[in-house]
Structure formats: structure tokens, C-alpha cells
Amino acid sequence: SLKNSLDFIVDTASGDHPFDPYLALLKVGGIMALVGFPGEIRVHPATLNLGARTLSGSVTGGTKDTQEMINFCTANKIYPDIELIKIDYINEALERLVNRDVRYRFVIDIESSLK
């Protein structure tokens, strides 16, 4: 089980989603940084208080901060889970979003799409 196993979570999701299951993954004193913009945030107080966990918000920084983050991720082999799609799949991708049939962030492969 991953419960109480993580020090830090960066939540990039912009859609509404539950927070308690993710906060429960944090160790005591763990931090979840919210950089997405969901419509609503609902958290049971015990999820935060009993684990001395922190839920914080942040907007992305400028070019310097972004480059530092990319360098850190590269050095520590941290990569995003994505689903790479071609541009001609965009309508199906949108339909999957509507149906909540998406596990990873869609990334459009423009280079392959133009060949």
C-alpha cells in the first residue's frame, strides 16, 4: 500500500477530483501542492490534521523557476505519465475527456501529425 509513503505530491489536475485519497498517501508532515485549478476543493479536516499534512496552492513560476524544475526532474529521472496522440485523434480524445475515460494527460504529437 502507498498510504503514508510520499513526502510531496504536485497535483496538476484542473478538473474536479477527490483530494482525501491523495492526501492519505502523504507521510506525516507531507505536502500536496496544488497547481491546477479545480472548480472545488473538498477535504475532510481529519485527513489534514491527523497527519499534520499541508495542502498548498501555487501558480507556476517564471522561466527560471520552470527551468530549475525541469533540471531537477531530469537529474532525478522524474517523468510525467502521458498519452501521446496525433492531431487526427483529437475528437476521440475530447470525447474521452467528456466520458472521464482518461488516465493520463493527453499530449498532441504535432511533429508526427504533420508528416
C-alpha distances in whole Angstrom, upper triangle without the diagonal:
4,6,9,8,11,15,17,16,20,20,23,23,26,26,24,21,18,17,15,12,13,14,11,9,12,13,16,19,17,19,19,22,23,26,26,28,27,29,28,25,24,21,21,22,20,17,19,21,19,17,20,18,21,22,24,27,28,31,31,33,36,37,36,33,32,33,31,28,29,30,27,25,27,27,23,23,21,22,21,20,23,25,29,32,35,38,39,36,36,37,34,31,33,33,29,28,30,29,25,24,23,20,21,24,27,30,33,35,38,40,39,40,43,44
4,6,5,8,11,13,13,16,16,19,20,23,23,22,19,17,15,14,11,10,11,9,6,9,10,13,16,13,15,15,18,20,22,23,25,24,27,25,22,22,19,19,21,19,15,17,19,17,15,17,16,18,18,21,23,25,27,27,30,33,33,33,29,28,30,28,24,25,27,23,21,24,24,20,20,18,19,19,18,21,24,27,30,34,36,37,34,34,35,33,30,31,31,28,27,29,28,24,24,22,18,19,22,25,27,31,32,36,37,37,38,41,42
4,5,8,11,13,13,16,17,20,20,23,23,22,18,15,14,11,9,9,9,6,4,7,8,11,13,12,14,14,18,19,22,23,25,23,26,24,21,19,17,16,17,15,12,14,16,14,11,14,13,16,17,20,22,24,27,27,30,33,34,34,30,29,31,29,26,27,28,25,23,26,26,22,23,20,22,21,20,24,26,30,32,36,38,40,36,36,37,34,32,32,33,29,28,30,28,25,25,23,20,21,24,27,29,33,35,38,40,40,40,44,45
4,6,8,11,12,16,17,20,21,24,24,23,20,17,14,12,11,10,9,6,5,5,4,7,10,9,12,13,16,18,22,23,25,24,27,24,21,20,17,16,16,14,11,12,14,12,9,12,10,13,15,18,21,23,26,26,29,32,33,32,28,28,30,27,24,26,27,24,22,25,25,21,22,20,22,22,22,25,28,31,34,38,40,42,38,38,39,37,34,35,35,32,30,32,31,27,28,26,23,23,25,29,31,34,36,39,41,41,42,45,46
4,7,9,11,15,16,20,21,24,25,24,21,19,16,15,13,11,11,9,6,6,5,9,11,9,12,13,16,19,21,23,25,25,28,26,23,22,19,19,20,18,15,15,17,15,12,14,13,15,16,19,21,23,25,25,27,30,31,30,27,26,27,25,22,24,24,21,19,22,22,18,19,17,19,19,20,23,26,29,32,36,38,40,37,36,38,36,33,34,35,31,30,32,31,27,27,25,22,22,24,27,29,33,34,37,38,39,40,43,44
4,6,7,11,13,16,18,21,23,22,19,17,15,14,12,10,9,9,6,5,6,9,10,7,9,10,13,15,18,19,22,22,25,24,21,21,18,19,19,18,14,14,17,16,12,13,11,13,14,16,18,19,22,22,24,27,27,26,23,23,24,22,19,20,21,18,16,19,19,16,17,14,16,17,18,21,24,27,30,34,36,38,35,34,36,34,31,32,33,30,28,31,30,26,26,24,20,20,21,25,26,30,32,35,36,36,38,40,42
4,7,10,13,17,19,22,23,23,21,19,16,15,15,12,10,11,9,6,6,8,8,5,6,9,11,14,17,19,22,22,25,24,21,21,18,19,19,18,15,14,16,15,12,12,10,11,12,14,16,17,20,20,21,25,26,24,21,21,22,20,17,19,20,16,16,19,18,15,17,15,17,18,19,23,26,29,32,35,37,39,37,36,38,36,33,33,35,32,30,32,32,28,29,26,23,22,23,26,27,31,33,35,37,37,39,41,43
4,7,10,13,15,18,20,20,18,17,14,14,14,10,10,11,9,7,8,11,9,6,5,6,8,11,13,15,18,19,22,21,18,19,17,19,19,18,15,14,16,17,13,13,10,10,10,11,13,14,16,16,18,21,22,21,18,18,19,17,14,17,18,14,14,17,17,14,16,13,15,15,17,20,24,26,29,32,34,36,34,33,35,33,30,30,32,29,27,29,30,26,26,23,21,19,20,23,24,28,30,32,34,35,36,38,40
4,6,9,12,15,17,17,15,14,11,13,12,8,8,11,9,8,11,13,12,8,6,5,6,8,10,12,15,16,19,18,16,17,15,18,18,18,15,14,17,18,15,15,11,10,10,10,12,13,15,15,17,20,22,21,18,17,19,17,14,16,18,15,14,17,18,15,16,12,14,13,14,17,20,23,26,29,30,33,30,29,31,30,26,27,28,25,23,26,26,22,23,20,17,16,16,20,21,25,27,29,31,32,33,36,37
4,6,9,12,15,15,14,14,12,14,14,10,11,14,12,11,14,16,15,11,9,6,5,6,7,9,13,14,17,17,15,17,16,19,20,21,17,16,19,21,18,17,14,12,10,10,10,10,12,11,14,17,18,19,15,14,16,15,12,14,16,14,12,16,17,15,16,12,13,11,13,15,19,21,24,27,28,31,28,26,29,28,24,24,26,24,21,24,24,21,22,18,16,14,14,18,19,22,24,26,28,30,30,33,35
4,6,9,11,12,10,11,9,12,12,9,10,14,13,13,16,18,17,13,11,7,6,5,6,7,10,10,14,14,12,14,14,17,19,20,16,16,19,21,18,18,15,13,10,10,9,10,12,12,15,19,20,21,17,16,19,18,15,16,19,17,15,19,21,18,18,15,14,12,13,14,17,20,22,26,26,29,26,24,26,25,21,21,23,21,18,20,21,18,19,16,14,13,12,16,17,21,23,26,28,29,29,32,34
4,6,9,11,11,13,12,15,15,12,14,17,16,16,20,22,20,17,14,10,9,6,5,4,8,9,13,14,13,16,17,20,22,23,20,19,23,24,22,22,18,16,13,12,11,10,10,10,14,17,18,19,16,14,17,18,14,15,19,17,15,18,21,19,18,15,14,11,12,13,15,17,19,22,23,25,23,21,23,22,19,19,21,19,16,18,20,16,17,14,13,11,10,13,14,18,20,22,25,26,26,28,31
4,6,8,8,11,11,14,14,12,14,17,17,17,21,23,22,19,16,12,11,8,8,5,7,7,11,12,12,14,16,19,21,23,20,20,23,25,23,23,19,17,14,14,12,13,13,13,17,20,21,23,20,18,21,21,18,19,22,21,19,22,24,22,21,18,16,13,13,13,15,17,19,22,22,24,22,19,21,20,16,16,18,16,13,15,16,13,14,12,11,10,9,12,14,17,21,23,25,26,26,28,31
4,7,9,12,12,16,17,15,17,20,20,20,24,26,24,21,18,15,13,9,8,4,4,4,8,10,11,14,16,20,22,24,21,21,25,26,25,25,21,19,15,15,12,13,12,14,17,20,22,24,21,19,22,23,20,21,24,23,21,24,27,25,25,21,19,16,16,15,17,19,20,22,22,24,22,19,20,20,16,15,17,16,12,14,16,13,15,13,14,13,11,13,15,18,21,23,26,27,26,29,32
4,6,10,12,15,16,15,17,20,20,21,25,27,26,23,20,16,15,12,12,8,7,5,7,9,10,13,15,19,21,23,21,21,25,27,25,26,22,20,17,17,15,16,16,17,21,24,25,27,25,23,26,27,23,24,28,27,24,27,30,28,27,23,21,18,17,16,17,20,20,23,22,24,21,19,19,19,15,14,15,14,10,11,13,10,13,12,13,13,12,14,17,19,23,24,28,28,27,30,33
4,7,9,13,13,13,15,18,19,20,24,25,25,22,19,16,15,12,13,10,9,5,6,6,8,10,12,16,18,20,18,19,22,24,23,24,21,19,16,16,15,17,18,19,23,26,28,30,27,25,28,29,25,26,30,28,26,29,32,30,29,25,23,20,19,19,20,23,23,26,26,27,24,22,22,21,18,17,17,16,13,13,14,11,14,13,14,15,15,17,20,23,26,28,31,32,30,33,36
4,6,9,10,10,12,14,15,17,21,22,22,19,18,14,15,12,14,11,11,8,9,8,8,9,11,14,17,18,15,17,20,21,21,22,18,18,14,16,15,18,19,20,24,27,29,30,27,25,29,28,25,26,29,27,25,28,30,28,27,23,22,19,18,18,19,23,24,27,27,28,25,23,23,22,19,18,19,16,14,14,14,11,14,13,13,14,14,17,20,23,27,29,32,32,31,34,37
4,6,7,8,9,11,13,15,18,20,20,17,16,13,14,13,15,13,13,10,12,10,8,7,8,10,14,15,12,14,17,18,17,19,16,16,13,15,16,19,20,22,26,29,31,32,28,27,30,29,26,27,30,28,26,29,31,28,28,24,23,20,19,20,22,25,27,30,30,32,28,27,27,25,23,22,22,19,17,18,17,14,16,16,15,16,17,20,24,27,30,32,35,35,35,38,40
4,6,5,6,9,10,12,15,16,16,14,12,9,11,10,13,12,13,11,13,10,7,7,6,9,11,12,9,10,14,15,14,15,12,12,9,12,13,16,18,20,23,27,29,30,26,25,28,27,24,26,28,26,24,27,29,26,26,22,22,20,19,21,23,26,28,31,32,34,30,29,29,28,25,24,25,22,20,21,20,17,19,18,16,17,18,22,24,28,31,33,36,36,36,39,41
4,5,5,6,9,10,13,14,15,13,13,11,14,13,17,16,17,14,16,13,10,8,6,7,9,9,6,9,12,12,12,13,11,12,11,14,16,19,21,23,26,30,32,32,29,28,31,29,26,28,30,27,26,29,30,27,27,24,24,22,21,23,25,29,31,34,35,37,33,32,32,31,28,27,28,25,23,23,23,19,21,20,19,20,21,25,27,31,34,36,39,39,39,42,44
4,6,5,7,10,13,15,16,14,14,12,15,14,18,17,18,16,18,16,13,11,10,10,13,12,9,11,15,14,13,15,13,14,13,16,18,20,23,24,27,31,32,32,29,28,30,29,26,27,29,26,24,28,29,25,25,22,22,20,19,21,23,27,29,32,34,35,32,30,31,29,26,26,26,23,21,23,22,18,19,18,16,18,19,23,26,29,32,35,37,37,37,40,42
4,5,5,7,11,13,14,11,11,8,11,12,14,14,16,15,17,15,13,12,10,12,14,13,10,11,15,15,13,14,11,12,11,13,15,17,20,21,24,27,29,29,25,24,27,25,22,23,26,23,21,24,25,22,22,19,19,17,17,19,21,25,27,31,32,34,30,29,30,28,25,26,26,23,21,23,22,18,19,18,15,16,17,21,24,27,30,32,35,35,35,38,40
4,5,6,9,10,11,8,8,7,10,11,15,16,17,16,18,16,12,12,9,10,11,11,7,7,11,11,9,11,7,9,8,12,14,17,20,21,24,27,29,29,25,25,27,26,22,24,26,23,22,25,26,23,23,20,21,19,20,22,25,28,30,34,35,37,34,32,33,32,29,29,29,27,24,26,25,22,23,21,19,19,21,24,26,30,33,35,38,38,38,41,43
4,5,8,10,11,10,11,10,14,15,19,19,21,19,21,19,15,14,11,11,12,10,7,9,11,10,8,11,9,11,12,15,18,20,23,25,27,31,32,32,28,28,30,28,25,27,28,25,24,27,27,24,24,21,23,21,21,24,26,30,32,36,37,39,36,34,35,33,30,31,31,28,26,28,27,23,24,22,20,21,23,26,29,32,35,38,40,40,40,43,45
4,7,10,11,9,10,10,13,15,18,19,21,20,22,20,17,16,14,14,15,14,10,11,14,13,10,13,10,12,13,16,18,20,23,23,26,29,30,30,26,26,28,26,22,24,25,22,21,24,24,20,21,18,19,18,18,21,24,27,30,34,35,37,34,33,34,32,29,30,31,27,26,28,27,23,23,21,18,19,21,25,27,30,32,35,37,37,38,41,43
4,7,8,5,7,8,12,14,17,19,21,20,23,21,17,17,14,15,15,13,10,10,12,11,8,10,7,9,11,13,16,18,21,22,24,28,29,28,24,24,26,24,21,23,24,21,20,23,23,20,21,18,20,19,20,23,26,29,32,36,37,39,36,35,36,35,31,32,33,30,28,30,29,25,26,24,21,21,22,26,28,32,34,36,38,39,39,42,44
4,6,5,9,11,14,17,20,22,24,24,26,24,21,20,17,17,16,14,11,11,12,11,7,9,8,11,13,15,19,21,24,24,26,29,31,30,26,26,28,25,22,25,25,22,21,24,24,20,22,20,22,22,23,26,29,32,35,39,40,43,40,39,40,38,35,36,37,33,31,34,33,29,30,28,25,24,26,30,31,35,37,40,41,42,43,45,47
4,5,9,12,15,18,21,23,25,25,27,25,21,20,16,16,14,12,11,9,10,8,5,6,6,10,13,15,19,21,25,26,27,31,32,31,27,28,30,27,24,27,28,24,24,27,26,23,25,23,25,25,26,29,32,35,38,42,43,46,43,41,43,41,38,38,39,36,34,36,35,32,32,30,28,28,29,33,34,38,40,42,44,45,46,48,50
4,7,10,13,16,19,22,23,24,26,24,20,19,16,16,15,13,12,9,10,10,6,5,5,7,10,13,16,18,22,23,24,28,29,28,24,25,27,24,22,25,26,22,22,26,25,22,24,22,24,24,26,29,32,35,38,41,42,45,42,41,42,41,38,38,39,36,34,36,36,32,33,31,28,27,28,32,33,37,39,41,43,44,45,47,49
4,7,10,13,16,19,21,21,24,22,18,18,15,16,15,14,11,9,11,12,8,7,5,6,9,11,14,16,19,20,22,25,27,26,22,22,24,22,19,22,23,19,19,23,22,19,21,19,21,21,22,25,28,31,34,38,39,41,39,37,39,37,34,34,36,33,30,32,32,29,30,27,24,24,24,28,29,33,35,38,39,40,41,44,46
4,6,10,13,15,17,18,21,19,16,16,14,16,15,15,12,10,12,13,10,9,6,5,6,7,10,12,16,17,18,22,24,23,19,20,22,19,17,20,21,18,18,21,21,19,21,18,20,19,21,23,27,29,32,35,36,39,36,35,36,35,32,32,33,31,28,30,31,27,28,25,23,22,22,26,27,31,33,35,37,38,39,41,43
4,6,10,12,14,14,17,16,13,14,12,14,14,15,12,10,14,15,12,12,8,6,5,6,8,10,13,15,17,21,23,22,18,18,21,19,16,19,21,18,17,21,22,19,20,17,18,17,18,21,24,26,29,32,33,36,33,31,33,32,28,28,30,27,24,26,27,23,25,22,20,19,19,23,24,28,30,32,34,35,36,38,41
4,6,9,12,13,16,15,13,15,14,17,17,18,15,13,16,18,16,15,11,8,6,5,6,7,10,11,13,17,19,19,15,15,18,17,14,17,19,17,16,20,21,19,20,16,17,16,18,20,23,25,28,31,31,34,32,30,31,31,27,27,29,27,24,26,27,23,25,22,20,19,18,21,22,26,28,30,32,34,34,36,39
4,6,8,9,12,12,10,13,13,16,17,19,16,14,18,20,18,17,13,11,7,6,5,6,8,10,13,17,19,20,16,16,19,18,15,18,21,19,18,21,23,21,22,18,18,16,18,19,22,24,26,29,29,32,29,27,29,28,25,24,26,24,21,23,24,21,22,20,18,17,16,19,21,24,27,28,31,32,32,35,37
4,7,9,13,13,13,16,16,20,21,23,20,18,22,24,22,21,17,14,11,9,6,5,6,7,10,14,16,17,14,13,17,16,14,16,19,17,17,20,22,21,21,17,17,15,17,17,20,22,24,26,26,29,27,25,27,27,23,22,25,23,20,22,24,20,22,19,18,16,15,17,18,21,24,25,28,29,29,31,34
4,6,10,11,11,15,16,20,21,23,20,19,23,25,23,22,19,16,13,11,9,9,8,10,13,16,18,20,17,15,19,19,16,18,21,20,19,22,24,23,23,19,18,15,16,16,18,20,22,24,24,27,25,22,23,23,20,19,21,20,16,18,20,17,19,16,16,14,13,15,16,19,22,24,27,28,28,30,33
4,6,8,9,13,15,19,21,23,21,20,23,26,24,24,20,17,14,12,9,10,10,12,15,18,20,22,20,18,22,23,20,21,25,24,22,26,28,27,26,23,22,19,19,19,21,23,24,26,25,28,25,23,23,24,20,19,21,20,16,17,20,17,20,18,18,17,15,17,19,21,25,26,29,30,29,31,35
4,6,7,10,13,17,19,21,19,19,22,24,23,23,20,17,14,13,11,13,13,15,19,22,24,26,23,22,25,26,23,24,27,26,24,28,30,28,28,24,23,20,20,19,21,23,24,27,26,28,25,23,23,23,20,18,20,18,15,16,17,15,18,16,17,16,15,17,20,22,26,27,31,31,30,33,36
4,7,10,13,17,19,22,20,20,23,26,25,25,22,20,16,16,14,15,16,18,22,24,27,29,26,25,28,29,26,28,31,30,28,31,34,32,32,28,27,23,23,23,24,26,27,29,28,30,27,24,24,24,21,19,20,20,16,16,18,16,19,18,19,19,18,20,23,25,28,30,33,34,33,35,38
4,6,10,13,15,18,17,17,20,22,22,22,19,17,14,14,13,16,17,19,23,26,29,30,27,26,30,30,27,29,32,30,29,32,34,32,32,28,27,24,24,24,26,28,29,32,31,33,30,27,27,27,24,22,23,22,18,18,20,17,21,20,20,21,20,23,25,28,31,33,36,37,36,38,41
4,7,10,12,15,13,13,16,19,18,18,15,14,10,11,11,14,16,19,22,26,28,29,26,25,29,28,25,28,30,29,27,31,32,30,30,27,26,23,23,24,26,29,30,33,32,34,32,29,29,29,26,24,25,23,20,20,21,19,22,21,20,21,20,23,26,29,32,34,37,38,37,40,42
4,7,9,12,11,11,14,16,17,17,15,14,11,13,14,17,20,22,26,29,32,32,29,28,32,31,28,30,33,31,29,33,34,32,32,28,28,25,25,26,28,31,32,35,35,37,34,31,31,31,28,26,27,25,22,22,22,20,22,22,21,22,23,26,28,31,35,37,40,40,39,42,45
4,6,8,7,8,11,13,13,14,12,11,9,12,14,18,20,23,26,30,32,33,29,29,32,31,28,30,32,30,29,32,33,31,31,27,28,25,25,27,29,32,34,37,37,39,36,34,34,33,30,29,29,27,24,25,25,22,24,23,22,23,24,27,30,33,36,38,41,42,41,44,47
4,6,6,7,9,10,12,13,12,13,12,15,17,21,24,26,29,33,35,36,32,32,35,34,30,33,35,32,31,35,36,33,33,30,30,28,28,30,32,35,37,40,40,42,39,37,37,36,33,32,32,30,27,27,27,24,26,26,25,26,27,30,33,36,39,42,44,45,44,47,50
4,5,5,6,8,10,10,10,11,11,14,17,21,24,27,29,33,35,35,32,32,35,33,31,33,35,32,32,35,36,33,34,31,31,30,30,32,34,37,39,43,43,45,42,39,40,39,36,35,35,33,30,31,30,27,30,29,28,28,29,33,35,38,41,44,46,47,47,50,52
4,5,5,5,8,9,10,12,13,16,19,23,26,29,31,35,37,37,33,33,36,34,31,34,36,32,32,35,36,32,33,30,31,30,30,32,35,38,40,44,44,46,43,41,41,40,37,36,37,34,32,32,32,28,30,30,28,29,30,34,36,40,42,45,47,48,48,51,53
4,6,6,7,8,8,10,10,14,17,20,24,26,28,32,34,34,30,30,33,31,28,31,32,29,28,32,32,29,30,27,28,26,26,29,31,34,37,40,41,43,39,38,38,37,34,33,34,31,29,30,29,26,27,26,24,25,27,30,33,36,39,41,44,44,44,47,50
4,6,6,6,5,7,8,11,15,18,22,24,26,30,32,32,28,28,31,29,26,29,31,28,27,31,31,28,29,26,27,26,27,29,32,35,37,41,41,43,40,38,39,38,35,34,35,33,30,31,31,27,29,28,26,26,27,31,33,36,39,41,44,44,45,47,50
4,5,5,7,9,11,14,18,21,24,27,29,32,35,34,30,31,34,32,29,32,33,30,30,34,33,31,32,29,31,30,30,33,36,39,41,44,45,47,44,42,43,42,39,38,39,36,34,35,34,31,33,31,30,30,31,35,37,40,43,45,47,48,48,51,53
4,6,8,11,13,17,20,23,27,29,31,35,37,36,32,33,35,33,30,33,34,31,30,34,34,30,32,29,31,30,30,33,36,39,42,45,46,48,45,43,44,43,39,39,40,37,35,36,35,32,33,32,30,30,32,35,38,41,44,46,48,49,49,52,54
4,5,9,12,15,18,21,25,27,28,32,34,33,29,30,32,30,27,30,31,27,27,30,30,27,28,26,28,27,28,30,33,37,39,43,44,46,43,41,42,41,38,38,38,35,33,35,34,31,32,30,28,28,29,33,35,39,41,44,46,46,47,50,52
4,7,10,13,17,19,23,25,26,30,32,31,27,28,31,28,26,29,30,26,26,30,29,27,29,26,28,27,29,31,34,37,40,43,44,47,44,42,43,42,39,38,40,37,34,36,36,32,33,32,29,29,30,34,35,39,41,44,46,47,47,50,52
4,7,10,13,16,20,22,23,27,29,28,25,25,28,25,23,26,27,24,23,27,27,24,26,23,25,24,25,28,31,34,36,40,41,43,40,38,40,38,35,35,36,33,31,32,32,29,30,28,26,26,26,30,32,35,38,40,42,43,43,46,48
4,6,10,13,16,18,20,24,26,25,22,23,25,23,21,24,25,22,22,26,26,24,25,22,24,23,24,27,30,33,35,38,39,41,39,37,38,37,34,33,35,32,29,31,31,28,30,27,25,25,25,29,30,34,36,38,40,41,42,44,47
4,7,10,14,16,18,22,25,24,21,21,24,22,20,23,25,22,22,25,26,24,25,22,23,21,22,24,27,30,32,35,36,38,36,33,35,34,31,30,31,29,26,28,28,25,27,25,23,22,22,26,27,31,33,35,38,39,39,41,44
4,7,10,13,15,19,21,21,18,18,21,20,18,21,23,20,20,24,25,23,24,21,22,21,23,24,27,30,32,35,35,38,35,33,34,34,30,30,32,30,26,28,29,26,28,25,24,23,22,25,26,30,32,34,36,38,38,40,43
4,7,10,12,16,19,19,16,16,20,19,16,19,22,20,20,24,25,23,24,21,22,20,22,23,26,28,30,32,32,35,33,30,32,32,28,27,30,28,24,26,28,24,27,24,23,22,20,23,24,27,30,31,34,35,35,37,40
4,6,9,12,15,16,12,13,16,16,14,17,19,18,18,21,23,22,23,20,20,19,21,22,25,27,29,31,31,34,32,29,31,32,28,27,30,28,25,27,29,25,27,24,23,21,20,22,23,26,28,29,32,33,34,35,38
4,6,10,13,14,11,11,15,15,13,16,19,18,18,21,23,22,23,20,20,18,21,21,24,25,27,29,28,32,30,27,29,30,26,25,28,27,24,26,28,25,27,24,23,21,19,21,21,23,26,27,29,31,31,33,35
4,7,9,11,8,7,11,12,10,12,15,15,15,18,20,20,21,18,18,16,19,19,22,23,25,27,27,30,29,26,29,29,26,25,28,27,24,26,28,26,27,24,23,20,18,20,19,21,23,24,26,29,29,30,33
4,7,8,5,6,10,10,10,12,14,15,16,18,20,20,21,19,19,19,22,22,25,25,28,29,29,32,32,29,32,32,29,28,32,30,27,30,32,29,30,27,26,23,21,22,21,24,25,26,27,30,30,32,34
4,6,5,6,9,10,11,12,14,16,17,18,20,21,22,20,20,20,23,23,26,26,28,29,29,32,32,29,32,33,30,29,33,32,29,32,34,31,32,29,28,25,22,23,22,24,25,25,26,29,30,30,33
4,6,5,6,9,10,10,12,14,15,16,18,20,21,19,19,19,23,23,25,25,27,28,27,31,31,29,32,33,30,30,33,32,30,32,35,32,33,29,28,25,22,23,21,22,23,23,24,27,28,28,31
4,5,5,6,9,10,11,12,14,15,16,18,20,19,19,20,24,24,27,27,29,30,31,34,34,32,35,36,32,33,36,35,32,35,37,34,35,31,30,27,24,25,23,25,26,26,27,30,31,31,33
4,5,5,6,9,10,11,12,14,15,17,18,16,17,18,21,22,25,26,28,30,30,34,33,31,34,34,31,31,34,33,30,33,35,32,32,29,27,24,22,24,22,24,25,26,27,30,31,32,34
4,5,5,6,9,10,11,12,14,15,16,14,15,15,18,19,22,22,24,26,26,30,29,27,31,31,27,28,31,30,27,30,32,29,30,26,25,21,19,20,19,21,22,22,23,26,27,28,30
4,5,5,6,9,10,10,12,14,15,14,15,16,19,20,23,23,25,27,27,31,30,29,32,33,29,30,33,32,30,33,35,32,32,28,26,23,21,22,20,22,22,23,23,26,27,28,30
4,5,5,6,9,10,10,12,14,13,15,16,20,21,25,25,28,29,30,34,33,32,35,35,31,32,35,33,31,34,36,33,33,29,27,24,22,24,22,24,25,26,26,29,30,31,33
4,5,5,6,9,10,11,12,10,12,13,16,18,21,22,25,27,28,32,30,29,32,32,28,29,32,30,28,31,32,29,29,25,23,20,19,21,19,22,23,24,25,27,28,30,32
4,5,5,6,9,10,10,9,10,11,15,16,19,19,22,24,26,29,28,27,30,30,27,28,31,29,27,31,32,29,28,25,23,19,18,19,17,20,20,21,22,24,26,27,28
4,5,5,6,9,10,10,11,14,18,19,22,22,25,27,29,32,31,31,34,34,30,32,35,32,31,34,35,32,32,28,26,22,21,23,21,23,23,24,24,26,28,29,31
4,5,5,6,8,8,11,13,17,19,23,23,26,29,30,34,32,31,35,34,31,32,35,32,30,34,35,31,31,27,25,22,21,23,21,24,24,26,26,28,30,32,33
4,6,5,6,5,7,10,13,15,19,20,23,26,27,31,29,28,32,31,27,29,31,29,27,31,31,28,28,24,21,18,17,20,18,21,21,24,24,25,27,29,30
4,5,5,6,8,11,14,16,19,19,23,25,27,30,29,29,32,32,28,30,33,30,29,33,33,30,29,25,23,20,19,21,19,21,21,23,23,24,26,28,29
4,6,8,11,14,17,19,23,23,27,29,31,34,33,33,36,35,32,34,36,34,32,36,36,33,32,28,26,23,22,24,23,25,24,27,26,28,30,32,32
4,6,9,12,15,18,22,22,26,29,31,34,32,32,35,34,31,33,35,32,31,34,34,31,30,26,23,21,21,23,22,25,25,27,27,28,31,33,33
4,6,10,12,15,18,19,23,26,28,31,29,29,32,31,28,30,32,29,28,32,32,29,28,24,21,18,19,21,19,22,22,25,24,25,28,30,30
4,7,10,13,16,17,21,24,26,29,27,27,30,29,25,27,29,26,25,29,29,26,25,21,18,15,16,18,17,20,20,23,24,24,26,29,30
4,7,9,13,14,17,20,23,25,23,23,26,25,22,24,26,23,22,26,26,23,22,18,15,12,12,14,14,17,17,20,20,21,23,25,26
4,6,10,11,15,18,20,23,21,20,23,22,18,20,22,20,18,22,22,19,18,15,12,9,9,11,11,14,15,18,19,20,21,24,25
4,7,10,13,17,19,21,18,18,21,19,16,18,20,17,16,20,20,17,15,12,9,6,7,9,10,14,15,18,19,19,20,23,25
4,6,9,13,15,17,15,15,17,16,13,15,17,14,14,18,18,15,14,10,8,5,5,6,7,10,11,15,16,16,17,20,21
4,6,10,12,14,11,12,15,13,10,13,15,12,12,16,16,14,12,9,8,6,6,5,6,9,10,13,15,14,15,18,19
4,7,10,12,10,11,14,13,11,14,16,14,14,18,18,17,15,12,12,9,8,6,5,6,6,10,12,10,11,14,16
4,7,8,6,8,11,10,8,12,14,12,13,17,17,17,15,12,13,11,10,7,6,5,6,9,11,9,9,12,14
4,5,6,7,11,11,10,13,15,15,16,19,20,19,17,16,17,15,14,10,8,6,5,7,9,7,5,9,10
4,5,5,9,10,10,11,14,15,15,18,19,20,18,17,19,17,15,11,10,6,7,7,10,9,6,8,11
4,6,7,9,10,11,13,14,16,18,19,20,18,17,20,18,17,13,13,9,10,10,12,11,7,10,12
4,6,5,6,9,10,11,12,15,15,16,14,14,16,15,14,10,11,9,10,11,14,12,10,13,15
4,5,5,6,9,10,10,12,14,15,14,13,16,15,13,9,10,8,11,11,15,14,11,14,16
4,5,5,6,9,10,11,12,14,13,14,17,17,15,12,13,12,15,15,18,17,14,17,19
4,5,5,6,9,10,10,12,11,11,14,15,14,11,13,12,15,16,19,17,15,18,20
4,5,5,6,9,10,10,9,8,12,11,10,8,10,10,13,15,18,17,15,18,20
4,5,5,6,9,10,10,10,13,13,12,10,12,12,15,17,20,19,17,20,22
4,5,5,6,9,8,10,14,15,14,12,15,15,18,20,23,22,19,22,25
4,5,5,6,5,6,10,11,11,10,14,14,17,20,23,21,20,23,25
4,5,5,6,6,10,11,10,10,13,14,18,20,23,22,20,24,26
4,6,8,9,13,14,14,13,17,17,21,22,26,25,23,26,29
4,5,8,12,14,14,14,18,19,22,24,27,26,24,28,30
4,6,9,11,12,13,16,18,21,24,27,26,24,28,30
4,7,10,11,11,15,17,20,22,25,24,23,26,28
4,6,7,8,12,14,17,20,23,22,21,24,26
4,7,9,12,15,18,21,23,22,22,26,27
4,6,9,12,15,18,20,20,20,23,25
4,6,10,13,15,18,18,18,21,23
4,6,9,12,15,15,14,17,20
4,6,9,12,12,12,15,17
4,6,9,9,8,11,14
4,6,6,6,9,11
4,6,5,6,9
4,5,6,7
4,5,6
4,6
4
